[in-house]
Structure formats: structure tokens, C-alpha cells
Amino acid sequence: QVQLVESGGGSVQPGGSLRLSCAASRSIFGIYAMGWYRQAPGKERELVAHITSFRSTSYADSVKGRFTISRDNAKNTVDLEMNSLKPEDTAVYYCNMLTRSMQVLGSWGQGTQVTVSS
């Protein structure tokens, strides 16, 4: 079973930036896609960005133009660069592996908390 460990969260003011990282315990080379999700208090977990093994990317409308996902198969990591952060970006962020049909493959990790507040 692949272990996924998220890091890089923190507290920032609106307009600030953070870079999240997800480290997998084994190779993600053959995994169709890696995704970043978030879950805000009282809300369902949502997919905010994903990147395929061909480096094709997709973003939720709410983060398009502000977030950038990247993937390093050699290091087994997936990063999420977040700029122009808004209070509504406050959530626990998780990463996971995805099939071609966007089904989650792995277990959920602990996530990393992102808080955007003035």
C-alpha cells in the first residue's frame, strides 16, 4: 500500500502564497494521475487539481489561474503551488492517486492544513 504524506501547509494572509508537497512511499511512475483535494469545515472533499502521467493538468474553476500542480516521478512527489490565496481556500489539503476514470486509488493521508486569514 502506498503511503502519501502531505506537507507545506500553514497560515497566510489573503494574497499570500504556499507550496504544498505530497511524498509517496513508492514509485508513482505508472499511476495515471495524481490529484490534490481539499476539505473545508462542514463541506465535502473536492478535487482542486490533477496531473496525469503525460503532465496534462486540470483545475477546479475556483483555483484556475492561481494554483499550479506539478509532478516529479523521479522523486515520487506532487506539488501544489498556491498563489493569490483567498479566505475560501482555507481547508485541509490532501493528495491521492487517481485512475483514468478519476477514481481514488489510495488511502487518505493526514493532510496539511491551509488557513488564509487576515
C-alpha positions in Angstrom: 0.0 0.0 0.0 1.3 3.4 -1.0 1.7 5.9 1.9 1.0 9.5 1.0 2.4 12.3 3.2 1.3 15.9 2.7 3.3 18.9 3.9 3.8 22.6 3.5 0.6 24.0 4.9 0.4 27.0 7.2 -1.3 30.2 7.9 -1.1 33.1 5.5 -2.8 36.4 4.8 -5.1 36.9 1.8 -3.0 37.3 -1.3 -0.2 35.2 0.1 1.4 32.0 -1.3 2.1 28.5 -0.2 3.7 25.4 -1.8 2.3 22.1 -0.7 4.2 18.8 -1.3 3.0 15.2 -1.4 5.5 12.4 -1.0 4.6 8.9 -2.0 6.3 5.9 -0.3 6.9 4.2 -3.7 7.0 5.0 -7.4 4.2 6.9 -8.9 5.6 6.4 -12.4 2.8 4.1 -13.5 0.0 6.0 -11.8 -2.4 7.6 -14.3 -2.9 10.8 -12.4 -2.2 12.4 -9.1 -4.6 14.8 -7.5 -4.8 17.4 -4.8 -8.1 17.6 -2.9 -9.3 19.9 -0.1 -11.9 19.7 2.6 -13.2 22.8 4.3 -15.1 22.5 7.6 -18.7 21.3 7.0 -18.0 20.7 3.3 -17.3 17.6 1.2 -13.9 16.9 -0.1 -13.3 18.4 -3.5 -10.7 17.8 -6.2 -8.9 21.1 -6.9 -6.2 19.9 -9.4 -4.9 16.8 -11.0 -2.0 16.0 -13.3 -1.7 12.9 -15.5 1.4 10.9 -16.2 1.6 12.8 -19.5 1.8 16.1 -17.5 -1.7 17.1 -18.6 -3.3 19.3 -15.9 -6.8 20.2 -14.9 -8.0 22.6 -12.2 -11.3 23.5 -10.5 -12.7 26.8 -11.7 -12.2 28.2 -8.2 -8.4 27.8 -8.3 -7.7 28.2 -12.0 -5.0 30.7 -12.7 -3.9 30.8 -9.1 -2.8 27.2 -8.4 -0.2 25.1 -10.3 0.2 21.4 -9.9 3.5 19.6 -10.8 4.7 16.1 -10.6 8.2 14.6 -10.2 8.2 10.9 -10.9 11.9 10.5 -10.1 11.3 11.9 -6.6 7.7 10.4 -6.2 6.4 13.8 -5.3 3.5 16.0 -6.4 3.5 19.7 -5.5 0.8 22.3 -5.5 1.9 25.9 -5.8 -0.8 28.2 -4.5 -0.8 31.9 -5.2 -3.2 34.8 -4.5 -4.7 32.8 -1.7 -8.2 33.7 -0.5 -10.0 33.0 2.8 -12.2 30.5 0.9 -9.1 28.4 0.2 -8.9 27.6 3.9 -9.1 23.8 4.2 -7.2 20.6 4.9 -5.4 19.6 1.6 -4.9 16.0 0.6 -3.3 14.2 -2.3 -4.1 10.9 -3.8 -3.7 8.7 -6.8 -6.3 8.5 -9.5 -7.4 6.1 -12.2 -8.3 7.1 -15.7 -11.9 7.4 -14.6 -10.9 9.7 -11.7 -11.5 7.0 -9.0 -9.3 7.4 -5.9 -6.8 4.6 -5.6 -5.1 5.1 -2.3 -5.9 5.7 1.3 -6.1 9.2 2.6 -3.2 10.6 4.5 -3.3 13.1 7.3 -3.5 16.1 5.0 -2.0 19.5 5.6 -3.9 22.5 7.0 -4.0 25.7 5.0 -5.5 28.8 6.7 -6.0 32.1 4.9 -6.9 34.9 7.2 -6.1 38.5 7.9 
